[in-house]
Amino acid sequence: MDIRKTFKRWSAYKQTVRELNALGNRELNDLGIARSDIERIARDHASLL
């Protein structure tokens, strides 16, 4: 795998985790996201890149 692509995916994963963790429980609940799902959602997002 290309190192640039790996870095891009890693960066997207970290940014998604950071942004979702910054939301409050109520905001996450409004989006239908449990805190325990954040890492899975971030992995799924990064894998699309």
Rosetta blueprint (number, residue, H / E / L):
1 M L
2 D L
3 I H
4 R H
5 K H
6 T H
7 F H
8 K H
9 R H
10 W H
11 S H
12 A H
13 Y H
14 K H
15 Q H
16 T H
17 V H
18 R H
19 E H
20 L H
21 N H
22 A H
23 L L
24 G L
25 N H
26 R H
27 E H
28 L H
29 N H
30 D H
31 L H
32 G L
33 I L
34 A L
35 R H
36 S H
37 D H
38 I H
39 E H
40 R H
41 I H
42 A H
43 R H
44 D H
45 H H
46 A H
47 S H
48 L L
49 L L
